[in-house]
Amino acid sequence: MPGFLFEGGGYRHQELLELVEDLGGSLLQVRVVGTEVTVTFFVPEEDVAEVEDLVRDLQGKLKRLPLLGSEIAVVSPTITRHHLPHPLCDVAEYLRREGAKTNMIGLARGPGQRICQISVEERRLIEEHDAAVFVLGNFEYCLREHKWRLFKDLSVPVVVAGGPELPSLPHAFSYISGLGRLPYRTRTFTEIGKLDEVARAVERALEERRRKLSLDPPLLSPLVLKGEIENRLEEVRKCGAPLPVTPRLVGVRVKLPHSRFARVLAGLEVAGYRLGEIAEIRRSVMRDYILVDLLPLSRLELPEKGLRAISGRAEV
Amino acid sequence: MTEKVFVESLDPSYRYGYGVLMSKVIAEHALSELGLGGALEELRILVDMRKPLFAVSVRLGPPLPPVRVGDCARVQEGTDGIHVVLLDEGQAPFLARLLREKFGGSLEQLDRWEVVVPRGVMPAKELEGLVVSYPEERTMGRVMDAVDRIIPVGFRVRRAEREGNSLLLLASENPLREEWVGEVKEALKRPPVPVPPEKMEGIRRKVEAAEILPKFKEGAMPWRL
């Protein structure tokens, strides 16, 4: 389902929300600021024309967000001023405008050649995301010979942005040149074109991942799960974090303390089953959040009375 | 304007590589951000990423004269005392400290920029000649800041040599070998070679020459329906 952003007046915006629900779509976020409304949502591809007609009638703006519903890690070798803020913030902001939820991560020991390394905890944190974008430096020798060690063992697709022109990098899904260590913000069309290239590479990586997931899909969509959690769990609405239930390709991230709410989530009834039976619920490396990874159908067995989880890893 | 920043690769196979040329852009931005353009005569960067070695050599310009009260403030004799009106706000902390040390609690501050020195404590002419700050001392700190911004962050093994008005800083992530130091000093004896302008094409940002990609032209935004 393609994702969209609606921007327009508050007047009659309820009609859009109702239409999205009627079409079997999913609302991600509704933000009302004064008289302006911003809505992010998904609708089935075949019904996009109907939404367009309504938006035209409401005189609002509609923008397609190809990365909506994904969580992307934007990684830098350090958090020093050599690598931050210019290229990293620009990449993260551009991906955000394309619909992704981005988290910026600075490695503790990422710089250098022989000395560059990534810790197990950092790797686990990056692997919680759907894809990662590494923004590296300007020297061809470093990129070719050393930097691939940072993302070699990652299980998520990695898009690398660096300075020199290279056809590809080992262990990277895609390499985008011209975005290495920059001492200025990207402002010209050529530079923004490079950011666009990064976004398109991430889009391709997510498509590839979605295609693999579709071979053995989970029982229900993460968007449906997000709606169920928001409707059932009162505390989610009181949580101050932005997007308290963040959708990912394989599940959701719930921004509530694991110690208090993991058991509650596991017992939550979704589509006729306990969530602990159809998903793996674990503690996130990011703060004390909860990660809910929906199990693929191959890891579930169908008993007479419904589905039962065969995974022993679910924390319930 | 004469060129002040020069980059050279000690590795002949990577003479005009992207990283080498980009170091020049980064150095120029660092100097511009820190307002050091006038304080330096020459800055040379020598790079060999295969060793790995990164060297920065700085030659400072002629020492700047000390800033006096008359240079940064207007001094006027009035009926109630000598009025000192600050004109250069950058000198405010130094001037405030100087006046406080010299005249203590007898000063009267009228507003943010103006203080009154009591009558008869010091002649206005003498007050104008008092030294507020020595820019030379602060320049060195800013030069070190600029050099730190230019050198890659992973290169933490460093060796600094200062001689007269020049500074040489070598950095690597491995222990620095004596032959590397000799090689850098040998290279510095040769006159700097400017990078040919055609090599900087596509490296240095050119806003005027920026071409509008077809997909960014008006009415051709693929993400908008």
Interface residues (C-beta under 8 A of the other chain):
Chain A: V48 E52 K61 L62 K63 R64 L65 P66 P77 T78 T80 R81 H82 H83 E98 P111 G112 Q113 R114 I115 C116 G137 N138 F139 E140 Y141 C142 G163 P164 E165 G180 R181 P183 Y184 R187 T188 F189 T190 E191 I192 G193 D196
Chain B: Y14 G17 Y18 G19 M22 S23 V25 I26 H29 A30 M49 R50 P52 R149 P152 V153 G154 F155 E173 N174 R205 V207 A210 E211 I212 L213 K215 F216 W223 R224 L225
